Each structure stands twice: as C-alpha cells, then as structure tokens.
Amino acid sequence: MLTRYQVLKILMEYVTDEYIISNIGIPSKELHDINDRSENFYMLGSMGLASSIGLGLALGKAYENDKKTIVIDGDGSVLMNMGSLSTIGYTKPKNMLLIIIDNCAYGSTGNQSTQCISTDLEMVAKGCKIDAKTLVKEKEIRKMFSELMNEKETKALVIKTRPHNEKVKNIELEPVVIKERFMGAVANK
C-alpha cells in the first residue's frame, strides 16, 4: 500500500488550477511540502470540517468560477463529521471530488486506530447517494485522478493507505495568511 504522502504527490501531478481543501494537521503539512500554492487551503485547527468547507466552496464561488473543488480528508475526520457526507450526497455539487485517505488511523495524533477497521466508508458514502469507489493500487489511483479532473459530478474516492506520517516541516504561514491567500486565489478566478 502507498502512504498518504505518496497519494498526495500523485494527485498533484494531475492538479492544475483546482481548489484544494486539505484535512487538519499532517496531511496539510504534507501537501504544503509537495506543492504549496495559493489555491490550497490548509486546515490547521478544525478536525472533521474539511469536507464541509469544501462543500461550501463547491456550491458557492467555485461553482461560479466553474472550478473543481478537491477535498482531501481522512477517515478519522470523516467519522467525526459523517453528517457532511449526507449533505454532500443531498446537494451533489457538479464540481466536487472528495478524496478520503483511509489509513485506519488518526495520523496527526499518533496513528491510533480508527473505527474504519470495521467501517466501510465507500458503502457509507454510497448510502448518502455519493458515487464512491475504494482504491488501493497506484495504477487505479492514477487512472481515477486522470478521469475525474474533468468530471462534472460529485465523486468520492476512498483511498486505502498504510499509516505513515512523512517527516516534513511545519507550515510557517499564519492561519490568517493561509485564509487571505486562498480567498485571494478564489476571488481572482
């Protein structure tokens, strides 16, 4: 299995000007290390809300700008805010890709096990009327990223990875700077 860092690195090979909302903590630090850009919003302090923020963006300014919103979420965060899946499935924005990195661990707090050892997030997403698919192998991940960048429907990818935190630097940008930089990128599109 790949690591979350490897999956994010692959994702960024397919990203051009899409908006990205990244999950709390280490996933945001890893994304920042791979490819820092103003279209990335790094969630630094609100576990479980990346998908909700991404949904708001997809229904609002991103929709107006005809831009795809990509949400990078984790299994622990999705479990913490399962209501977001129901709302995403109900509203079905035409420009949202939800990527759930499922490593069955709370990565930012020490890789403690999540309930995803026995919870199938693909089936949960499908139960919320989201077109979802579970991926494990690099070849299928690349194929889906390539296909979904121009897709005009809500999709969810549950990508199984092994628990691992890449040793990367902290994000040196202040949260208000991250917010203002991202808002500027959204306003200028």
PyRosetta script that sets phi, psi and omega in degrees:
from pyrosetta import init, pose_from_sequence

init()
pose = pose_from_sequence("MLTRYQVLKILMEYVTDEYIISNIGIPSKELHDINDRSENFYMLGSMGLASSIGLGLALGKAYENDKKTIVIDGDGSVLMNMGSLSTIGYTKPKNMLLIIIDNCAYGSTGNQSTQCISTDLEMVAKGCKIDAKTLVKEKEIRKMFSELMNEKETKALVIKTRPHNEKVKNIELEPVVIKERFMGAVANK")
pose.set_psi(1, 147.8)
pose.set_omega(1, 175.7)
pose.set_phi(2, -76.2)
pose.set_psi(2, 168.6)
pose.set_omega(2, 170.6)
pose.set_phi(3, -96.2)
pose.set_psi(3, 167.1)
pose.set_omega(3, 176.5)
pose.set_phi(4, -59.5)
pose.set_psi(4, -42.7)
pose.set_omega(4, -179.9)
pose.set_phi(5, -57.8)
pose.set_psi(5, -44.0)
pose.set_omega(5, 179.3)
pose.set_phi(6, -63.6)
pose.set_psi(6, -40.3)
pose.set_omega(6, 178.7)
pose.set_phi(7, -64.8)
pose.set_psi(7, -42.8)
pose.set_omega(7, 179.5)
pose.set_phi(8, -65.1)
pose.set_psi(8, -37.8)
pose.set_omega(8, 178.1)
pose.set_phi(9, -63.3)
pose.set_psi(9, -42.3)
pose.set_omega(9, 176.8)
pose.set_phi(10, -63.4)
pose.set_psi(10, -46.9)
pose.set_omega(10, 179.8)
pose.set_phi(11, -53.3)
pose.set_psi(11, -45.9)
pose.set_omega(11, -174.8)
pose.set_phi(12, -67.8)
pose.set_psi(12, -14.9)
pose.set_omega(12, 172.9)
pose.set_phi(13, -69.0)
pose.set_psi(13, -23.9)
pose.set_omega(13, -175.6)
pose.set_phi(14, -103.3)
pose.set_psi(14, -12.1)
pose.set_omega(14, -177.4)
pose.set_phi(15, -81.9)
pose.set_psi(15, 137.0)
pose.set_omega(15, 174.1)
pose.set_phi(16, -115.1)
pose.set_psi(16, -82.3)
pose.set_omega(16, -179.1)
pose.set_phi(17, -120.0)
pose.set_psi(17, 18.0)
pose.set_omega(17, -179.7)
pose.set_phi(18, -66.4)
pose.set_psi(18, 152.3)
pose.set_omega(18, 173.6)
pose.set_phi(19, -82.3)
pose.set_psi(19, 140.6)
pose.set_omega(19, 177.1)
pose.set_phi(20, -127.1)
pose.set_psi(20, 128.2)
pose.set_omega(20, 171.6)
pose.set_phi(21, -107.8)
pose.set_psi(21, 120.9)
pose.set_omega(21, -174.5)
pose.set_phi(22, -109.5)
pose.set_psi(22, 139.9)
pose.set_omega(22, -178.5)
pose.set_phi(23, -58.6)
pose.set_psi(23, 158.7)
pose.set_omega(23, -176.8)
pose.set_phi(24, -55.2)
pose.set_psi(24, 145.1)
pose.set_omega(24, 166.2)
pose.set_phi(25, 75.6)
pose.set_psi(25, -128.5)
pose.set_omega(25, -171.8)
pose.set_phi(26, -61.3)
pose.set_psi(26, -39.6)
pose.set_omega(26, 176.3)
pose.set_phi(27, -55.7)
pose.set_psi(27, -40.5)
pose.set_omega(27, 177.6)
pose.set_phi(28, -66.0)
pose.set_psi(28, -41.4)
pose.set_omega(28, 178.6)
pose.set_phi(29, -63.5)
pose.set_psi(29, -38.9)
pose.set_omega(29, 179.2)
pose.set_phi(30, -66.8)
pose.set_psi(30, -44.2)
pose.set_omega(30, 177.5)
pose.set_phi(31, -60.7)
pose.set_psi(31, -44.5)
pose.set_omega(31, 178.4)
pose.set_phi(32, -58.1)
pose.set_psi(32, -41.1)
pose.set_omega(32, 179.4)
pose.set_phi(33, -65.7)
pose.set_psi(33, -38.7)
pose.set_omega(33, -177.2)
pose.set_phi(34, -73.3)
pose.set_psi(34, -48.7)
pose.set_omega(34, -176.1)
pose.set_phi(35, -161.7)
pose.set_psi(35, 87.7)
pose.set_omega(35, 176.7)
pose.set_phi(36, -74.2)
pose.set_psi(36, 130.3)
pose.set_omega(36, 177.5)
pose.set_phi(37, -154.8)
pose.set_psi(37, 158.9)
pose.set_omega(37, -174.6)
pose.set_phi(38, -67.5)
pose.set_psi(38, -21.1)
pose.set_omega(38, 178.9)
pose.set_phi(39, -79.5)
pose.set_psi(39, -1.0)
pose.set_omega(39, 176.4)
pose.set_phi(40, -95.7)
pose.set_psi(40, 128.6)
pose.set_omega(40, 172.4)
pose.set_phi(41, -108.3)
pose.set_psi(41, 115.0)
pose.set_omega(41, -177.7)
pose.set_phi(42, -93.0)
pose.set_psi(42, 113.5)
pose.set_omega(42, 178.6)
pose.set_phi(43, -78.7)
pose.set_psi(43, 114.9)
pose.set_omega(43, -175.8)
pose.set_phi(44, -106.5)
pose.set_psi(44, -16.3)
pose.set_omega(44, -172.3)
pose.set_phi(45, -145.6)
pose.set_psi(45, 18.5)
pose.set_omega(45, -177.3)
pose.set_phi(46, -139.6)
pose.set_psi(46, 87.7)
pose.set_omega(46, -178.8)
pose.set_phi(47, -63.0)
pose.set_psi(47, 134.5)
pose.set_omega(47, 175.8)
pose.set_phi(48, 92.7)
pose.set_psi(48, -2.8)
pose.set_omega(48, -173.3)
pose.set_phi(49, -107.8)
pose.set_psi(49, -1.6)
pose.set_omega(49, -179.8)
pose.set_phi(50, -58.5)
pose.set_psi(50, -44.4)
pose.set_omega(50, -178.3)
pose.set_phi(51, -67.9)
pose.set_psi(51, -33.9)
pose.set_omega(51, 177.8)
pose.set_phi(52, -69.3)
pose.set_psi(52, -42.6)
pose.set_omega(52, 177.5)
pose.set_phi(53, -64.5)
pose.set_psi(53, -44.2)
pose.set_omega(53, 178.4)
pose.set_phi(54, -61.0)
pose.set_psi(54, -39.4)
pose.set_omega(54, 177.9)
pose.set_phi(55, -63.0)
pose.set_psi(55, -45.4)
pose.set_omega(55, 178.6)
pose.set_phi(56, -59.4)
pose.set_psi(56, -42.2)
pose.set_omega(56, 178.7)
pose.set_phi(57, -65.4)
pose.set_psi(57, -44.5)
pose.set_omega(57, -178.9)
pose.set_phi(58, -62.8)
pose.set_psi(58, -35.0)
pose.set_omega(58, -179.9)
pose.set_phi(59, -82.2)
pose.set_psi(59, -17.9)
pose.set_omega(59, -175.1)
pose.set_phi(60, -108.4)
pose.set_psi(60, -110.1)
pose.set_omega(60, -171.8)
pose.set_phi(61, -61.3)
pose.set_psi(61, -39.1)
pose.set_omega(61, 179.7)
pose.set_phi(62, -64.1)
pose.set_psi(62, -37.3)
pose.set_omega(62, 177.9)
pose.set_phi(63, -64.3)
pose.set_psi(63, -44.9)
pose.set_omega(63, 178.2)
pose.set_phi(64, -60.4)
pose.set_psi(64, -38.8)
pose.set_omega(64, -177.5)
pose.set_phi(65, -84.7)
pose.set_psi(65, -1.4)
pose.set_omega(65, -176.6)
pose.set_phi(66, 54.7)
pose.set_psi(66, 45.0)
pose.set_omega(66, 179.9)
pose.set_phi(67, -115.4)
pose.set_psi(67, 144.2)
pose.set_omega(67, 176.1)
pose.set_phi(68, -76.4)
pose.set_psi(68, 139.2)
pose.set_omega(68, 172.3)
pose.set_phi(69, -106.6)
pose.set_psi(69, 122.8)
pose.set_omega(69, 177.4)
pose.set_phi(70, -108.6)
pose.set_psi(70, 126.7)
pose.set_omega(70, 176.5)
pose.set_phi(71, -110.4)
pose.set_psi(71, 125.3)
pose.set_omega(71, 174.4)
pose.set_phi(72, -102.4)
pose.set_psi(72, 111.0)
pose.set_omega(72, -177.6)
pose.set_phi(73, -123.0)
pose.set_psi(73, 168.4)
pose.set_omega(73, 178.3)
pose.set_phi(74, -116.5)
pose.set_psi(74, 160.2)
pose.set_omega(74, -179.0)
pose.set_phi(75, -60.8)
pose.set_psi(75, -40.8)
pose.set_omega(75, 179.3)
pose.set_phi(76, -63.7)
pose.set_psi(76, -40.6)
pose.set_omega(76, 179.1)
pose.set_phi(77, -69.0)
pose.set_psi(77, -39.1)
pose.set_omega(77, 177.7)
pose.set_phi(78, -65.0)
pose.set_psi(78, -41.1)
pose.set_omega(78, 176.9)
pose.set_phi(79, -61.5)
pose.set_psi(79, -35.5)
pose.set_omega(79, -178.6)
pose.set_phi(80, -69.4)
pose.set_psi(80, -29.4)
pose.set_omega(80, -176.9)
pose.set_phi(81, -133.4)
pose.set_psi(81, 60.1)
pose.set_omega(81, -178.5)
pose.set_phi(82, -63.8)
pose.set_psi(82, -21.0)
pose.set_omega(82, 177.8)
pose.set_phi(83, -60.5)
pose.set_psi(83, -26.7)
pose.set_omega(83, 179.6)
pose.set_phi(84, -64.6)
pose.set_psi(84, -36.1)
pose.set_omega(84, 178.5)
pose.set_phi(85, -62.5)
pose.set_psi(85, -42.3)
pose.set_omega(85, 178.9)
pose.set_phi(86, -62.5)
pose.set_psi(86, -42.3)
pose.set_omega(86, -179.8)
pose.set_phi(87, -69.2)
pose.set_psi(87, -39.8)
pose.set_omega(87, 176.8)
pose.set_phi(88, -61.9)
pose.set_psi(88, -44.8)
pose.set_omega(88, 179.1)
pose.set_phi(89, -65.0)
pose.set_psi(89, -31.6)
pose.set_omega(89, 179.5)
pose.set_phi(90, -75.0)
pose.set_psi(90, -42.9)
pose.set_omega(90, -175.1)
pose.set_phi(91, -86.2)
pose.set_psi(91, -28.6)
pose.set_omega(91, 177.7)
pose.set_phi(92, 42.7)
pose.set_psi(92, 64.0)
pose.set_omega(92, 176.2)
pose.set_phi(93, -61.2)
pose.set_psi(93, 147.7)
pose.set_omega(93, -175.3)
pose.set_phi(94, -81.1)
pose.set_psi(94, 2.5)
pose.set_omega(94, -172.0)
pose.set_phi(95, -136.5)
pose.set_psi(95, 31.6)
pose.set_omega(95, -174.3)
pose.set_phi(96, -120.8)
pose.set_psi(96, 131.3)
pose.set_omega(96, 171.9)
pose.set_phi(97, -121.1)
pose.set_psi(97, 116.1)
pose.set_omega(97, 177.9)
pose.set_phi(98, -99.4)
pose.set_psi(98, 117.8)
pose.set_omega(98, 177.3)
pose.set_phi(99, -108.0)
pose.set_psi(99, 115.2)
pose.set_omega(99, 178.8)
pose.set_phi(100, -104.0)
pose.set_psi(100, 111.7)
pose.set_omega(100, 176.2)
pose.set_phi(101, -82.4)
pose.set_psi(101, 109.2)
pose.set_omega(101, -175.9)
pose.set_phi(102, -106.3)
pose.set_psi(102, 94.6)
pose.set_omega(102, 176.8)
pose.set_phi(103, -106.3)
pose.set_psi(103, 10.9)
pose.set_omega(103, -179.7)
pose.set_phi(104, 55.2)
pose.set_psi(104, 33.1)
pose.set_omega(104, -177.4)
pose.set_phi(105, -150.4)
pose.set_psi(105, 150.7)
pose.set_omega(105, 169.4)
pose.set_phi(106, -86.4)
pose.set_psi(106, 88.1)
pose.set_omega(106, -170.5)
pose.set_phi(107, -61.8)
pose.set_psi(107, -38.7)
pose.set_omega(107, -173.8)
pose.set_phi(108, -78.2)
pose.set_psi(108, -10.4)
pose.set_omega(108, -178.3)
pose.set_phi(109, -116.6)
pose.set_psi(109, 11.0)
pose.set_omega(109, 175.3)
pose.set_phi(110, 121.4)
pose.set_psi(110, 13.1)
pose.set_omega(110, 177.0)
pose.set_phi(111, 63.7)
pose.set_psi(111, 35.0)
pose.set_omega(111, 171.3)
pose.set_phi(112, -67.9)
pose.set_psi(112, 148.5)
pose.set_omega(112, -177.2)
pose.set_phi(113, -65.8)
pose.set_psi(113, 140.5)
pose.set_omega(113, 171.4)
pose.set_phi(114, -98.3)
pose.set_psi(114, 173.4)
pose.set_omega(114, 177.4)
pose.set_phi(115, -74.8)
pose.set_psi(115, 0.6)
pose.set_omega(115, 178.7)
pose.set_phi(116, -71.0)
pose.set_psi(116, -5.0)
pose.set_omega(116, 169.6)
pose.set_phi(117, -59.6)
pose.set_psi(117, -32.0)
pose.set_omega(117, -179.9)
pose.set_phi(118, -125.5)
pose.set_psi(118, 9.3)
pose.set_omega(118, 179.5)
pose.set_phi(119, -115.3)
pose.set_psi(119, 127.1)
pose.set_omega(119, -179.6)
pose.set_phi(120, -96.5)
pose.set_psi(120, 100.8)
pose.set_omega(120, -175.7)
pose.set_phi(121, -68.1)
pose.set_psi(121, -26.4)
pose.set_omega(121, 174.1)
pose.set_phi(122, -62.4)
pose.set_psi(122, -45.7)
pose.set_omega(122, -179.5)
pose.set_phi(123, -67.2)
pose.set_psi(123, -36.2)
pose.set_omega(123, 176.5)
pose.set_phi(124, -62.9)
pose.set_psi(124, -47.5)
pose.set_omega(124, 179.1)
pose.set_phi(125, -60.8)
pose.set_psi(125, -44.5)
pose.set_omega(125, 178.4)
pose.set_phi(126, -62.5)
pose.set_psi(126, -36.1)
pose.set_omega(126, 176.0)
pose.set_phi(127, -63.5)
pose.set_psi(127, -23.6)
pose.set_omega(127, 176.3)
pose.set_phi(128, -93.7)
pose.set_psi(128, 11.6)
pose.set_omega(128, 177.7)
pose.set_phi(129, 68.0)
pose.set_psi(129, 32.6)
pose.set_omega(129, 174.4)
pose.set_phi(130, -103.8)
pose.set_psi(130, 133.3)
pose.set_omega(130, 174.4)
pose.set_phi(131, -69.4)
pose.set_psi(131, 111.5)
pose.set_omega(131, -172.5)
pose.set_phi(132, -131.4)
pose.set_psi(132, 153.1)
pose.set_omega(132, 179.5)
pose.set_phi(133, -148.7)
pose.set_psi(133, 141.6)
pose.set_omega(133, 175.7)
pose.set_phi(134, -97.7)
pose.set_psi(134, 133.6)
pose.set_omega(134, -179.4)
pose.set_phi(135, -126.3)
pose.set_psi(135, 149.2)
pose.set_omega(135, 178.0)
pose.set_phi(136, -131.5)
pose.set_psi(136, -43.8)
pose.set_omega(136, -172.0)
pose.set_phi(137, -86.9)
pose.set_psi(137, 144.8)
pose.set_omega(137, -177.8)
pose.set_phi(138, -56.3)
pose.set_psi(138, -42.0)
pose.set_omega(138, -178.0)
pose.set_phi(139, -60.1)
pose.set_psi(139, -44.7)
pose.set_omega(139, -179.9)
pose.set_phi(140, -72.1)
pose.set_psi(140, -31.2)
pose.set_omega(140, 176.7)
pose.set_phi(141, -65.1)
pose.set_psi(141, -47.9)
pose.set_omega(141, 178.6)
pose.set_phi(142, -60.3)
pose.set_psi(142, -43.0)
pose.set_omega(142, -179.6)
pose.set_phi(143, -60.6)
pose.set_psi(143, -44.9)
pose.set_omega(143, -178.8)
pose.set_phi(144, -68.8)
pose.set_psi(144, -41.2)
pose.set_omega(144, 177.3)
pose.set_phi(145, -59.6)
pose.set_psi(145, -44.2)
pose.set_omega(145, -179.7)
pose.set_phi(146, -61.0)
pose.set_psi(146, -44.5)
pose.set_omega(146, -177.9)
pose.set_phi(147, -71.5)
pose.set_psi(147, -37.4)
pose.set_omega(147, -169.4)
pose.set_phi(148, -86.3)
pose.set_psi(148, -10.8)
pose.set_omega(148, -180.0)
pose.set_phi(149, -63.3)
pose.set_psi(149, -28.8)
pose.set_omega(149, 179.3)
pose.set_phi(150, -108.1)
pose.set_psi(150, 6.0)
pose.set_omega(150, 179.5)
pose.set_phi(151, -68.3)
pose.set_psi(151, 142.9)
pose.set_omega(151, -177.6)
pose.set_phi(152, -111.8)
pose.set_psi(152, 33.1)
pose.set_omega(152, 176.4)
pose.set_phi(153, -135.1)
pose.set_psi(153, 159.4)
pose.set_omega(153, 174.5)
pose.set_phi(154, -69.3)
pose.set_psi(154, 129.9)
pose.set_omega(154, 177.9)
pose.set_phi(155, -134.9)
pose.set_psi(155, 152.2)
pose.set_omega(155, 173.5)
pose.set_phi(156, -129.9)
pose.set_psi(156, 132.8)
pose.set_omega(156, 173.8)
pose.set_phi(157, -115.2)
pose.set_psi(157, 122.8)
pose.set_omega(157, 172.8)
pose.set_phi(158, -98.5)
pose.set_psi(158, 111.0)
pose.set_omega(158, -176.2)
pose.set_phi(159, -107.2)
pose.set_psi(159, 114.4)
pose.set_omega(159, 179.8)
pose.set_phi(160, -76.6)
pose.set_psi(160, 126.0)
pose.set_omega(160, 177.3)
pose.set_phi(161, -132.7)
pose.set_psi(161, 169.9)
pose.set_omega(161, 174.0)
pose.set_phi(162, -90.8)
pose.set_psi(162, 149.3)
pose.set_omega(162, 178.6)
pose.set_phi(163, -65.1)
pose.set_psi(163, 124.7)
pose.set_omega(163, 178.4)
pose.set_phi(164, -168.2)
pose.set_psi(164, 135.2)
pose.set_omega(164, 174.9)
pose.set_phi(165, -113.7)
pose.set_psi(165, 117.2)
pose.set_omega(165, 178.0)
pose.set_phi(166, -67.2)
pose.set_psi(166, 142.2)
pose.set_omega(166, 177.9)
pose.set_phi(167, -81.0)
pose.set_psi(167, 99.3)
pose.set_omega(167, -179.4)
pose.set_phi(168, -127.7)
pose.set_psi(168, 161.4)
pose.set_omega(168, 179.2)
pose.set_phi(169, -71.0)
pose.set_psi(169, 157.7)
pose.set_omega(169, 171.7)
pose.set_phi(170, -67.5)
pose.set_psi(170, 154.2)
pose.set_omega(170, 174.5)
pose.set_phi(171, -74.5)
pose.set_psi(171, 121.6)
pose.set_omega(171, -175.5)
pose.set_phi(172, -85.8)
pose.set_psi(172, -7.4)
pose.set_omega(172, 177.4)
pose.set_phi(173, -74.7)
pose.set_psi(173, 138.1)
pose.set_omega(173, 174.6)
pose.set_phi(174, -69.8)
pose.set_psi(174, 147.7)
pose.set_omega(174, 180.0)
pose.set_phi(175, -52.5)
pose.set_psi(175, -39.9)
pose.set_omega(175, 179.8)
pose.set_phi(176, -65.4)
pose.set_psi(176, -33.4)
pose.set_omega(176, 177.9)
pose.set_phi(177, -69.3)
pose.set_psi(177, -41.6)
pose.set_omega(177, 176.7)
pose.set_phi(178, -58.4)
pose.set_psi(178, -46.7)
pose.set_omega(178, -179.7)
pose.set_phi(179, -61.7)
pose.set_psi(179, -50.7)
pose.set_omega(179, -176.8)
pose.set_phi(180, -66.2)
pose.set_psi(180, -38.2)
pose.set_omega(180, 178.0)
pose.set_phi(181, -63.5)
pose.set_psi(181, -43.8)
pose.set_omega(181, 179.5)
pose.set_phi(182, -66.2)
pose.set_psi(182, -44.5)
pose.set_omega(182, 178.7)
pose.set_phi(183, -60.6)
pose.set_psi(183, -37.5)
pose.set_omega(183, 176.1)
pose.set_phi(184, -63.3)
pose.set_psi(184, -41.7)
pose.set_omega(184, 178.6)
pose.set_phi(185, -63.6)
pose.set_psi(185, -41.1)
pose.set_omega(185, 179.9)
pose.set_phi(186, -68.3)
pose.set_psi(186, -42.0)
pose.set_omega(186, -177.9)
pose.set_phi(187, -68.1)
pose.set_psi(187, -28.8)
pose.set_omega(187, -176.6)
pose.set_phi(188, -88.0)
pose.set_psi(188, -0.7)
pose.set_omega(188, -177.8)
pose.set_phi(189, -91.6)
pose.dump_pdb("model.pdb")
